[in-house]
Amino acid sequence: VSFLGVLIFGTIYGVVIGVLLSFVSVIIKASVPPRGFLGVIPGQNGFYDMERNSNAHAIQGAVIYRFSGTLFFADINVFVSDIEKAVTPDVKAVVVDASGIGSIDITAADRLVILADKLKNKGVRFYITEHVGDVNDLLRKLGAGELIDRGAVRRTISLALRDAGIVRPYPLEDRDGV
């Protein structure tokens, strides 16, 4: 498109078109980050993306959600919406695999606290796991340190599940959610 812009409108307009399209592309990619729900494969260690692995099963009573990218104002609605849609009456814990989250802004930090409170009111435990230590520093700096203080931050997914009373061997749902 930039090339055609140069041919049709000239060099300066072609470059401006290229810059604007690049900016739009970055915003679109940032607002729709890689994400998915995780489950376990019987007989194997670890947690696997259920869309990519047909053998992976959800754990009964738990939602395990992986989110990758910077958690900020442009994508926090996607994050919250995904989790809220996944929570059913039988869910006891929501565990976020934050290994792909390197940074959080103040809007996202505030919404995490609101989400955790909303889930707590429904009797659902909320955990953030697998993330780098800088995320904890940002949570404290941005006023969401209460998540750490109330135990919502755990080192691993397994520790969060155990804290919620879901222990190995994990009770599994079949692929249809039954």
Solvent accessible surface area in square Angstrom, and as a share of the most:
residue,aa,sasa,rsa
1,V,120,0.69
2,S,41,0.26
3,F,142,0.59
4,L,100,0.50
5,G,4,0.03
6,V,55,0.32
7,L,115,0.57
8,I,120,0.61
9,F,124,0.52
10,G,30,0.29
11,T,92,0.53
12,I,134,0.68
13,Y,140,0.53
14,G,0,0.00
15,V,85,0.49
16,V,70,0.40
17,I,44,0.23
18,G,17,0.16
19,V,95,0.54
20,L,105,0.52
21,L,83,0.41
22,S,66,0.43
23,F,128,0.53
24,V,75,0.43
25,S,43,0.28
26,V,93,0.53
27,I,77,0.39
28,I,103,0.52
29,K,145,0.61
30,A,32,0.25
31,S,26,0.17
32,V,90,0.52
33,P,8,0.05
34,P,98,0.62
35,R,96,0.35
36,G,12,0.12
37,F,64,0.27
38,L,4,0.02
39,G,0,0.00
40,V,13,0.07
41,I,21,0.10
42,P,82,0.51
43,G,90,0.86
44,Q,102,0.45
45,N,122,0.62
46,G,32,0.31
47,F,34,0.14
48,Y,61,0.23
49,D,27,0.14
50,M,43,0.19
51,E,168,0.75
52,R,204,0.75
53,N,47,0.24
54,S,88,0.57
55,N,99,0.51
56,A,0,0.00
57,H,42,0.19
58,A,21,0.16
59,I,2,0.01
60,Q,80,0.36
61,G,8,0.08
62,A,10,0.08
63,V,13,0.07
64,I,5,0.02
65,Y,0,0.00
66,R,82,0.30
67,F,0,0.00
68,S,29,0.19
69,G,30,0.29
70,T,66,0.38
71,L,1,0.01
72,F,36,0.15
73,F,133,0.55
74,A,32,0.25
75,D,1,0.00
76,I,2,0.01
77,N,89,0.46
78,V,37,0.21
79,F,1,0.01
80,V,10,0.05
81,S,40,0.26
82,D,24,0.12
83,I,0,0.00
84,E,61,0.27
85,K,164,0.70
86,A,29,0.22
87,V,23,0.13
88,T,66,0.38
89,P,146,0.92
90,D,88,0.46
91,V,14,0.08
92,K,101,0.43
93,A,0,0.00
94,V,0,0.00
95,V,0,0.00
96,V,1,0.00
97,D,6,0.03
98,A,0,0.00
99,S,65,0.42
100,G,32,0.30
101,I,6,0.03
102,G,48,0.46
103,S,43,0.28
104,I,8,0.04
105,D,38,0.20
106,I,101,0.51
107,T,54,0.32
108,A,0,0.00
109,A,0,0.00
110,D,71,0.37
111,R,70,0.25
112,L,2,0.01
113,V,22,0.13
114,I,95,0.48
115,L,2,0.01
116,A,4,0.03
117,D,55,0.29
118,K,93,0.39
119,L,3,0.02
120,K,131,0.55
121,N,132,0.68
122,K,126,0.54
123,G,60,0.58
124,V,6,0.04
125,R,109,0.40
126,F,12,0.05
127,Y,1,0.00
128,I,5,0.03
129,T,0,0.00
130,E,65,0.29
131,H,28,0.12
132,V,80,0.46
133,G,50,0.48
134,D,91,0.47
135,V,1,0.00
136,N,42,0.21
137,D,91,0.47
138,L,43,0.22
139,L,0,0.00
140,R,128,0.47
141,K,163,0.69
142,L,35,0.17
143,G,58,0.56
144,A,1,0.00
145,G,11,0.10
146,E,78,0.35
147,L,0,0.00
148,I,33,0.17
149,D,109,0.56
150,R,87,0.32
151,G,18,0.17
152,A,7,0.05
153,V,23,0.13
154,R,71,0.26
155,R,195,0.71
156,T,46,0.27
157,I,5,0.03
158,S,34,0.22
159,L,65,0.32
160,A,0,0.00
161,L,0,0.00
162,R,144,0.53
163,D,54,0.28
164,A,16,0.13
165,G,51,0.49
166,I,7,0.04
167,V,86,0.50
168,R,131,0.48
169,P,131,0.82
170,Y,30,0.11
171,P,60,0.38
172,L,55,0.27
173,E,33,0.15
174,D,65,0.34
175,R,115,0.42
176,D,125,0.65
177,G,49,0.47
178,V,132,0.76
